[in-house]
Each structure stands twice: as C-alpha cells, then as structure tokens.
C-alpha cells in the first residue's frame, strides 16, 4: 500500500496527515538513542541477534554467549550499537548512579554503579546484598556517579603495563584461546592487579603473574590438565555440595590450572559465575579463564601466608609467589620447576625493562 493511500485512510478516521507523515519518517539520531532495550542479565543465555542494554549503551550479541558482560573487549561477542537513555531506573543503572559510596550490606540491583573505597567505580552484574565489589559480582565501570565519562576520575583506566605486542612476544606459541583481550577484560574484576605501587612494581607483578601462568600452561599452550588419568581425583565428596558436574569434571583448567570442586565453588562464588555446575567455562570462555587465574593470584595464599599480589606489591620477592601457587616445589621439592619459573620471570622483567628484585626462589 502506498504512503498516499495510508494517509488518505487515516485522515478519514480523524488522525492528522502531519502526525502520520511524521511517524513514517526515519528516527533522528537523538530519537534512536532515546530508548534502551532490556537490561543485560549476566546469567541469561544470549544468541546471535539478541539485544540488551548495558552501561547506557545498546548491544547486540553476535553469537551464543553467557556470563560475559557487554564490552568491546573480551571475546568480541558483543557489538556496540551506541548510547541510549537508561533513565536511571532499576536501582542505579545508566551512566549516573544513586550510590556515590559503596556500603557493605546495602542492597544493589543489577546495573547499579557505585564508588568503592579505592576511588574506582563498579557496576553490579547481579543483584546483591552489598558484596565487596573487588571480589564479587561486579565489574569495573568506566562510568562515574557524575555521569557519562569514559574513564574513572583521576584519568585511570584498564590499560595494562604489558602491551599486546609484548604479550605476544612473551608467548609466541600460545593457544589462541588465551587472548590478550580476555586477560584485560578479566582485569576489570581485580583492578588492583598490576596497578598498585611504583611503575617498577607494577611491571614486576605483571611479569611474575605471566611467568607463573606461562609455566603452569607450557607457555599458554595447555588449557586442560594434560594427565587425564588424574581427572577423577579432584572431587572431594566431603563437601556438602558434592560434585554436581561429575567426578572427573574438576581437573586443572586455565592459566593457573584451577582444580578441585571446592576451588571451582570458591572461584565461582567470588566471580559471580556458577563454576561448580559449569566448570568447563574455564576452558571455553577466555575472560572467565583469566579471571580464575587472577582470582587465585589476588586471593590465594597456599603455604606462603600471603597472596602473590601482596608478595609482589610489598617487595617480598618472586619466590613467595611460587610458594603461594605450588609450595611442593619449594624447599628442594623440585628445584628444576622452581628454576623454570624464575627463568621466565627474568625473561619477562627484562622485556618490560625493570629489575627482577631479590628473593627469586623459594
């Protein structure tokens, strides 16, 4: 039916021709940006073509995805459709927030943006009763409570002290699964990683982390534990939640080879991802895989009495990180493995142009 015929018909029922003509015209850019689609839900499954709103932008999924918040990084699954008017509803969504300061125990809806005690801003990926943004269901957010910025106050950002070119130089034969974009996306969960202390300390910590994960994975080659005979040995049935994904489902995966059902449970709880029931996400989602490595680096102590992050920030030495990750190698347990880690660390600090520091072995 022609536009002329439509206008003739609607005029007959009392609708003005001008109103209909206006409705038939394409939306202006400002009108197109006025409406946000349904808010992103971190636990929902999205398939190619589905649209969501997140961070006051509309996004379209290019293929199947779950547990990966919309961004221009990560696996590249999301296409940014541009800004939209989030309206500030839903408990603090949009580019402005209702919470200039995070309060422990205060309820936050999905999309809420808060200012944490470290001065950075975080956005809730799940509704939660005031969980700590640095260890739970939040992502670092580029938006501030004053609205609309592209970087947090003070000119900070998610930039990594290791460039992508340096990363590729460190791991020339890496598996394509271990992407640089996946790592930098995972760092949003732990913004203190490689951003604390002097420039030298930041680079030393980055080198220490990458040296350890490089050793654990044969140069970022292996995603799953090589010795499949060990796979059934990582189910601790004494845990009340058991092993719902199966006895052999909790073998080593990812950059620090996350293993055991209780570690999958703890990591998943901290990251806001159900890894107990879906452990293979660590082997199929690059960002989540890197997140588990950073989770242990930032929170795990092993037999070191401190985290690997704190060991580097407090200049306790690379050797303490080895004890935190695999103390069995220390005290003469496996000096060859210790030296392998140290060799990688020395190589990486050299590439980054900083000294290695003391206490390199454990």
KOLDREN-896969 format. One record per residue (C-alpha): residue number from 1; residue in one letter; x, y negated, z. Coordinates in Angstrom, 3 decimals, m for minus. Layout:
<pts>
> NUM;A;X;Y;Z
...
</pts>
This chain:
<pts>
> 1;X;0.000;0.000;0.000
> 2;X;1.378;m3.436;m0.939
> 3;X;2.029;m6.197;1.590
> 4;X;m0.628;m8.280;m0.187
> 5;X;m3.239;m5.560;0.311
> 6;X;m2.277;m5.169;4.019
> 7;X;m2.567;m8.909;4.629
> 8;X;m5.977;m9.021;2.930
> 9;X;m7.296;m6.211;5.126
> 10;X;m6.055;m7.558;8.439
> 11;X;m7.315;m11.016;7.644
> 12;X;m10.773;m9.522;7.332
> 13;X;m10.639;m8.298;10.944
> 14;X;m9.526;m11.592;12.391
> 15;X;m5.729;m11.156;12.524
> 16;X;m3.890;m14.132;11.139
> 17;X;m1.901;m13.651;7.998
> 18;X;1.002;m15.546;9.579
> 19;X;1.149;m13.148;12.528
> 20;X;1.206;m10.090;10.331
> 21;X;3.744;m11.590;7.980
> 22;X;5.997;m12.316;10.925
> 23;X;5.622;m8.764;12.160
> 24;X;6.644;m7.426;8.775
> 25;X;9.866;m9.423;8.706
> 26;X;13.092;m7.776;9.931
> 27;X;14.052;m8.496;13.562
> 28;X;16.686;m11.110;14.133
> 29;X;19.946;m10.079;15.811
> 30;X;18.793;m11.554;19.113
> 31;X;15.463;m9.723;18.884
> 32;X;17.206;m6.453;18.056
> 33;X;19.386;m6.827;21.163
> 34;X;16.432;m7.604;23.407
> 35;X;15.331;m4.058;24.182
> 36;X;17.348;m1.327;25.882
> 37;X;16.461;2.294;25.238
> 38;X;16.002;4.856;28.020
> 39;X;18.830;4.709;30.602
> 40;X;21.633;7.271;30.379
> 41;X;21.376;10.223;32.788
> 42;X;24.699;11.939;33.459
> 43;X;23.158;15.395;33.978
> 44;X;20.965;15.322;30.864
> 45;X;21.920;17.045;27.628
> 46;X;22.024;14.784;24.560
> 47;X;22.173;15.977;20.977
> 48;X;23.130;14.149;17.798
> 49;X;20.960;11.120;17.115
> 50;X;19.579;10.715;20.642
> 51;X;19.812;7.175;22.026
> 52;X;20.388;5.826;25.529
> 53;X;21.252;2.552;27.204
> 54;X;24.296;2.220;29.451
> 55;X;26.259;m0.792;30.652
> 56;X;23.836;m3.155;28.880
> 57;X;24.566;m1.522;25.523
> 58;X;22.556;0.943;23.452
> 59;X;24.387;4.100;22.408
> 60;X;23.754;6.983;20.001
> 61;X;25.099;10.497;20.547
> 62;X;26.971;11.851;17.518
> 63;X;26.728;15.474;18.657
> 64;X;25.894;17.572;21.750
> 65;X;27.156;16.064;24.998
> 66;X;26.640;16.303;28.739
> 67;X;28.433;14.752;31.714
> 68;X;30.241;12.179;29.561
> 69;X;29.059;8.630;30.149
> 70;X;28.808;6.448;27.037
> 71;X;32.041;4.689;26.145
> 72;X;34.186;4.020;23.103
> 73;X;36.853;6.365;24.502
> 74;X;36.637;9.916;25.788
> 75;X;35.801;12.495;23.142
> 76;X;34.322;9.888;20.804
> 77;X;30.864;11.429;21.049
> 78;X;29.103;8.072;21.617
> 79;X;28.528;5.339;19.039
> 80;X;28.126;1.839;20.472
> 81;X;25.030;0.174;18.989
> 82;X;25.736;m3.176;20.607
> 83;X;24.458;m5.154;23.564
> 84;X;20.923;m5.010;24.866
> 85;X;18.938;m6.765;27.550
> 86;X;18.934;m4.401;30.525
> 87;X;16.787;m6.726;32.585
> 88;X;18.453;m5.829;35.871
> 89;X;15.769;m3.290;36.749
> 90;X;16.245;0.193;38.118
> 91;X;18.232;m0.766;41.169
> 92;X;21.051;m2.815;39.765
> 93;X;21.518;m1.766;36.138
> 94;X;22.657;m4.071;33.375
> 95;X;25.630;m6.416;33.304
> 96;X;24.662;m8.045;36.573
> 97;X;24.414;m6.254;39.873
> 98;X;22.490;m6.532;43.097
> 99;X;25.432;m5.381;45.195
> 100;X;28.368;m7.791;45.453
> 101;X;29.869;m5.483;48.071
> 102;X;29.631;m1.704;48.419
> 103;X;28.085;m0.484;51.695
> 104;X;28.583;3.096;52.869
> 105;X;25.232;4.820;53.379
> 106;X;23.260;2.349;51.274
> 107;X;21.120;3.957;48.571
> 108;X;22.087;3.185;44.957
> 109;X;20.138;4.019;41.800
> 110;X;21.644;5.250;38.546
> 111;X;23.360;2.328;36.792
> 112;X;23.934;0.251;39.914
> 113;X;27.131;m1.803;39.728
> 114;X;28.911;m2.614;42.960
> 115;X;32.099;m4.343;44.005
> 116;X;34.259;m1.958;46.025
> 117;X;36.721;m2.891;48.774
> 118;X;39.637;m2.724;46.312
> 119;X;38.093;m5.589;44.315
> 120;X;37.160;m3.413;41.318
> 121;X;33.642;m2.762;40.064
> 122;X;31.982;0.654;39.763
> 123;X;28.778;1.888;38.160
> 124;X;26.760;4.769;39.619
> 125;X;26.345;7.754;37.301
> 126;X;23.888;9.397;39.711
> 127;X;21.573;8.052;42.363
> 128;X;23.363;8.490;45.667
> 129;X;23.224;7.527;49.361
> 130;X;26.286;5.295;49.357
> 131;X;29.046;7.716;48.363
> 132;X;32.539;6.245;48.128
> 133;X;32.909;5.020;44.507
> 134;X;36.555;6.110;44.214
> 135;X;35.884;9.780;44.917
> 136;X;32.305;10.457;43.900
> 137;X;29.553;9.834;41.371
> 138;X;30.769;6.516;39.995
> 139;X;32.740;5.290;37.007
> 140;X;34.968;2.228;36.948
> 141;X;32.924;m0.509;35.277
> 142;X;34.132;m3.369;33.092
> 143;X;31.205;m5.470;34.314
> 144;X;31.214;m7.791;37.290
> 145;X;28.445;m8.975;39.583
> 146;X;28.556;m12.363;37.883
> 147;X;27.593;m10.605;34.668
> 148;X;28.749;m9.876;31.214
> 149;X;32.535;m9.742;31.486
> 150;X;34.638;m7.296;29.555
> 151;X;37.328;m6.906;32.209
> 152;X;37.174;m6.941;36.005
> 153;X;38.192;m10.059;37.983
> 154;X;41.890;m10.812;38.010
> 155;X;42.476;m9.635;34.460
> 156;X;42.734;m5.950;35.380
> 157;X;41.699;m3.171;33.101
> 158;X;42.028;0.509;32.371
> 159;X;45.334;0.147;30.496
> 160;X;47.801;2.954;31.200
> 161;X;51.524;2.318;31.730
> 162;X;52.171;5.141;29.257
> 163;X;51.292;4.197;25.692
> 164;X;49.688;6.685;23.347
> 165;X;52.886;6.771;21.317
> 166;X;54.897;7.631;24.441
> 167;X;52.333;10.252;25.424
> 168;X;52.658;11.883;22.024
> 169;X;56.437;11.743;22.323
> 170;X;56.260;13.491;25.714
> 171;X;54.054;16.274;24.338
> 172;X;54.842;16.732;20.636
> 173;X;53.352;20.235;20.536
> 174;X;50.333;19.643;22.768
> 175;X;46.967;21.250;22.245
> 176;X;44.595;18.786;20.572
> 177;X;42.203;19.334;23.481
> 178;X;44.425;17.306;25.816
> 179;X;43.712;13.916;24.276
> 180;X;45.165;10.597;25.371
> 181;X;41.647;9.137;25.201
> 182;X;40.405;11.886;27.522
> 183;X;43.129;11.024;30.044
> 184;X;42.491;7.288;30.011
> 185;X;38.750;7.931;30.291
> 186;X;39.368;10.201;33.296
> 187;X;41.459;7.490;34.941
> 188;X;38.291;5.437;35.397
> 189;X;37.416;7.871;38.178
> 190;X;40.645;7.097;40.020
> 191;X;41.651;3.515;39.235
> 192;X;44.452;3.559;41.828
> 193;X;46.351;6.126;39.769
> 194;X;49.465;4.582;38.187
> 195;X;48.229;1.081;39.059
> 196;X;49.497;0.848;42.652
> 197;X;52.772;m0.784;43.688
> 198;X;55.520;m2.245;41.531
> 199;X;55.822;m1.653;37.808
> 200;X;58.587;0.849;38.554
> 201;X;56.405;2.816;40.978
> 202;X;53.503;2.817;38.537
> 203;X;55.695;4.333;35.835
> 204;X;57.290;6.788;38.260
> 205;X;53.862;8.025;39.328
> 206;X;52.701;8.402;35.734
> 207;X;55.880;10.302;34.876
> 208;X;55.519;12.523;37.954
> 209;X;51.924;13.433;37.141
> 210;X;52.659;14.138;33.486
> 211;X;55.775;16.156;34.363
> 212;X;53.797;18.391;36.703
> 213;X;50.899;18.916;34.312
> 214;X;53.334;19.476;31.469
> 215;X;54.996;22.212;33.500
> 216;X;51.674;23.765;34.520
> 217;X;50.443;23.984;30.920
> 218;X;53.597;24.667;28.938
> 219;X;53.696;21.148;27.524
> 220;X;49.903;20.630;27.473
> 221;X;49.532;23.735;25.318
> 222;X;47.543;26.083;27.554
> 223;X;44.012;25.271;28.673
> 224;X;43.178;28.581;30.362
> 225;X;45.419;30.673;32.586
> 226;X;47.461;32.954;30.352
> 227;X;47.375;36.057;32.564
> 228;X;43.804;37.239;32.057
> 229;X;44.383;40.116;34.471
> 230;X;44.319;37.557;37.284
> 231;X;40.975;36.070;36.289
> 232;X;38.816;38.249;38.589
> 233;X;40.961;37.392;41.630
> 234;X;39.740;33.818;42.191
> 235;X;36.301;34.489;43.670
> 236;X;36.073;34.001;47.421
> 237;X;32.782;35.655;48.322
> 238;X;33.077;34.407;51.906
> 239;X;31.910;31.023;50.630
> 240;X;28.164;30.546;51.185
> 241;X;27.606;29.554;47.550
> 242;X;29.450;32.588;46.181
> 243;X;30.452;32.746;42.529
> 244;X;27.283;31.980;40.523
> 245;X;29.136;31.828;37.191
> 246;X;30.615;35.316;37.693
> 247;X;33.565;36.842;39.480
> 248;X;36.013;36.132;36.648
> 249;X;34.815;32.584;35.964
> 250;X;37.106;30.658;38.304
> 251;X;40.526;31.268;36.798
> 252;X;43.002;28.489;36.181
> 253;X;41.912;25.818;33.724
> 254;X;43.008;22.334;32.793
> 255;X;46.144;20.258;33.343
> 256;X;46.727;21.408;36.940
> 257;X;45.116;24.803;36.366
> 258;X;42.149;24.401;38.705
> 259;X;41.330;27.806;40.211
> 260;X;39.144;29.469;42.879
> 261;X;35.403;28.965;43.300
> 262;X;35.865;26.698;46.330
> 263;X;38.134;24.362;44.347
> 264;X;35.653;24.204;41.463
> 265;X;32.945;23.383;44.022
> 266;X;35.025;20.684;45.728
> 267;X;36.204;19.112;42.485
> 268;X;32.702;19.138;41.034
> 269;X;31.239;17.521;44.143
> 270;X;33.865;14.783;44.024
> 271;X;33.456;14.132;40.308
> 272;X;29.670;14.386;40.140
> 273;X;29.779;17.402;37.822
> 274;X;28.426;20.886;38.592
> 275;X;31.629;22.813;38.030
> 276;X;30.589;25.670;40.320
> 277;X;27.885;26.708;37.858
> 278;X;29.662;25.367;34.768
> 279;X;33.387;25.993;35.318
> 280;X;34.124;26.158;31.593
> 281;X;33.535;22.406;31.324
> 282;X;37.155;22.127;32.494
> 283;X;38.183;23.923;29.307
> 284;X;35.740;22.296;26.888
> 285;X;35.457;18.618;27.920
> 286;X;38.754;16.746;27.732
> 287;X;37.769;13.932;30.092
> 288;X;36.416;16.316;32.747
> 289;X;39.517;18.484;32.424
> 290;X;41.788;15.487;33.026
> 291;X;39.513;14.371;35.871
> 292;X;40.131;17.637;37.713
> 293;X;43.878;17.110;37.382
> 294;X;43.613;13.595;38.754
> 295;X;41.245;14.793;41.491
> 296;X;43.907;17.123;42.846
> 297;X;46.692;14.584;42.333
> 298;X;44.795;11.906;44.267
> 299;X;43.237;14.074;46.997
> 300;X;45.070;17.422;47.278
> 301;X;47.832;17.820;49.833
> 302;X;48.783;21.509;49.624
> 303;X;51.504;22.042;52.194
> 304;X;53.011;18.604;51.712
> 305;X;50.971;16.780;54.345
> 306;X;50.237;14.007;51.848
> 307;X;48.806;13.615;48.366
> 308;X;51.000;13.469;45.291
> 309;X;49.718;9.943;44.649
> 310;X;50.726;8.749;48.104
> 311;X;54.078;10.510;47.853
> 312;X;54.967;8.508;44.754
> 313;X;53.468;5.222;45.939
> 314;X;55.328;5.491;49.249
> 315;X;58.588;6.464;47.504
> 316;X;58.788;9.852;49.230
> 317;X;60.089;11.376;46.035
> 318;X;59.062;13.669;43.219
> 319;X;59.903;16.738;45.304
> 320;X;56.955;16.072;47.586
> 321;X;54.566;16.290;44.621
> 322;X;55.920;19.771;43.834
> 323;X;55.227;20.867;47.408
> 324;X;51.700;19.436;47.200
> 325;X;50.952;21.286;43.948
> 326;X;52.822;24.575;44.373
> 327;X;54.689;24.943;47.672
> 328;X;55.504;28.605;46.873
> 329;X;58.224;27.318;44.560
> 330;X;59.847;25.303;47.361
> 331;X;62.481;26.285;49.948
> 332;X;64.197;28.589;47.462
> 333;X;60.989;30.367;46.485
> 334;X;61.504;29.713;42.779
> 335;X;64.281;27.190;42.119
> 336;X;64.034;27.692;38.353
> 337;X;60.438;26.457;38.316
> 338;X;61.329;23.509;40.542
> 339;X;64.151;22.546;38.188
> 340;X;61.815;22.789;35.208
> 341;X;59.525;20.209;36.810
> 342;X;62.469;17.978;37.727
> 343;X;63.856;18.144;34.193
> 344;X;60.539;16.986;32.756
> 345;X;60.289;14.195;35.307
> 346;X;63.796;12.952;34.492
> 347;X;62.948;13.058;30.797
> 348;X;59.736;11.085;31.255
> 349;X;61.109;8.365;33.553
> 350;X;63.909;7.919;31.032
> 351;X;61.358;7.444;28.276
> 352;X;59.492;4.906;30.434
> 353;X;62.689;3.059;31.344
> 354;X;62.653;3.456;35.130
> 355;X;64.941;5.276;37.598
> 356;X;63.896;8.663;38.970
> 357;X;64.373;7.754;42.632
> 358;X;65.537;10.152;45.320
> 359;X;64.327;13.444;46.802
> 360;X;63.647;15.113;43.477
> 361;X;63.451;18.706;44.710
> 362;X;61.561;20.448;47.494
</pts>
